[in-house]
C-alpha cells in the first residue's frame, strides 16, 4: 500500500512537468510570431 501512495504522489510531478513542457514548446513556436509586427 505504501508503494501505491508513493506512485500517486509522483503523478502530479509528471503531470506538471509535461504541461510545463507543452506550454514552453508552444511559447517557443509562438514567440517569433509575436516579435514580427503584423
C-alpha positions as CSV (number, residue, x, y, z in Angstrom):
1,X,0.0,0.0,0.0
2,X,2.9,2.4,0.7
3,X,4.2,1.9,-2.9
4,X,0.8,2.9,-4.2
5,X,0.9,6.2,-2.3
6,X,4.4,6.8,-3.4
7,X,3.3,6.3,-7.0
8,X,0.3,8.6,-6.6
9,X,2.5,11.3,-5.1
10,X,4.8,11.1,-8.2
11,X,2.0,11.5,-10.7
12,X,1.3,15.3,-10.1
13,X,5.0,16.0,-10.7
14,X,4.9,14.2,-14.1
15,X,1.7,16.0,-15.0
16,X,3.2,19.4,-14.1
17,X,6.4,18.8,-15.9
18,X,4.6,17.5,-19.0
19,X,2.2,20.5,-19.1
20,X,5.1,22.9,-18.5
21,X,7.0,21.3,-21.4
22,X,4.0,21.6,-23.7
23,X,3.4,25.3,-22.7
24,X,7.2,26.0,-23.2
25,X,7.3,24.4,-26.7
26,X,4.1,26.3,-27.7
27,X,5.6,29.5,-26.3
28,X,8.8,28.9,-28.4
29,X,6.7,28.4,-31.5
30,X,4.5,31.5,-30.9
31,X,7.4,33.8,-29.8
32,X,8.7,34.5,-33.4
33,X,5.2,35.4,-34.4
34,X,4.9,37.9,-31.5
35,X,8.2,39.5,-32.5
36,X,7.0,40.1,-36.1
37,X,4.7,43.1,-36.4
38,X,1.6,42.4,-38.4
